[in-house]
Amino acid sequence: MKGSRLFIVGIVIMLLVIFAIEYRMPKKFVWNPTFAHYDEQPLGARLLDSLFATSLPSGYRTSRETFYMLNQNDSVSPIGIVVLTEHADFSELDVNTLLSMAHRGCRILIAAADFGYRLSDTLHIRSGYKHFSARSLLEYNPDNFTKESLCWIGDSLYPAAAYPIFRPFSGSALHFNGSQHISRLNREDSLHIRLLAEKDLYRNNHPLIAVARSWGKGEIILSSTPLLFTNYGVIEGNTSAYLFRLMAQLGNLPVVRTEAYIPLSAQASPSPLRYLLEHPPLRWALYLCMLAIVLFMFFTARRRVRPIPMIRPPQNRQLEFIELIGTLYSQKKDPADLVRKKFTYFAETLRREVQVDIDDVTQDSHTIERLARKTGMDAARLETFVRRIRPVIYGAQSIDTDAMKRFIDEMNNIINHI
């Protein structure tokens, strides 16, 4: 017993030391864009959701509902919807529902590197896909990294402004398919497409990175810079001001950011186990605890000699049971009920042994004759017994204890003669 205690204490001390060492080690960042609400890594969206939840006047929340589910939950009031993902490859149902919601007044902001062929063909806007490389940020010092100017086109709400961003975070250029009605924000708002932002990349070349497409009573805003909406993008420079300008295009509507279109592997869960596995110190502590439990079970599962208990043969309790039942009926003082219980057993015995149904009144002559042949008893005596016991069985006559004994003795006598 003492050795087991020392073993447990040693395991606990080892776990505490390892946990302290892992906790003091520098954190390793994972540069994978997830846009997940619970992801605190650089390319998660926990900081963004916290910022918008406390800043937007009409409310902001995150959800995992698709466009169809959001439309089913509220098909009357317009809302603002935000979608952050790398590939916005919507299904045909998603696109149709998206357009239906925009037509009735919803404003939908989609920030993605690729908008998929269904949505691009519908809006006649396409983007050149630009793959994000975390290696570009890991190999170079951000202070020496080349930046680009993201230019906001002036409108009635906001003046023109420029925001410096790192080149890996700059989106791909947006292009228009065919002839489109295009206007800048400081011109007529009734035209189909409004230009929101562009990036100053080369001289005389200003690729568009954000546009607004009117659709019915609402709008669909497309942005090709989804990485600016991540934790790293929010804290870098003055990017948050640009994000609030984009969010202002949703008006005063309550905003819902849906995570239904990000990969399932990126949708982090707030469960305790997920939290432990996401942090290396807690993850190793969990693994070591499991290993310690396995070792403890292995070393303490040795066979130990224990006294063999004495197994006593089962006792015959039938007599006690009969006495108990008899006592209950004696206290109840209902001899007729006990006769009825005995008659039920008596009738079943006759059905099984003699193949007659004594309960069938219409077959009395046949029953008495067959029973007399089988038992060798007088038929008149049997007929008298059956005629006297039936009023008791049917509840039309009450009896005393002596009559009960006579009926039971007679039934036992008939059974014994079979």
PyMOL commands that set and color helices and strands:
alter all, ss='L'
color gray80, all
select helices_A, chain A and resi 2-24+46-55+67-73+92-103+116-123+134-139+142-144+167-169+226-229+231-235+239-248+264-266+272-278+280-300+318-332+335-353+361-375+379-393+401-417
alter helices_A, ss='H'
color red, helices_A
select strands_A, chain A and resi 60-63+80-84+107-111+125-127+147-152+161-166+174-176+182-184+193-200+208-215+218-223+255-258
alter strands_A, ss='S'
color yellow, strands_A
deselect
rebuild
show_as cartoon
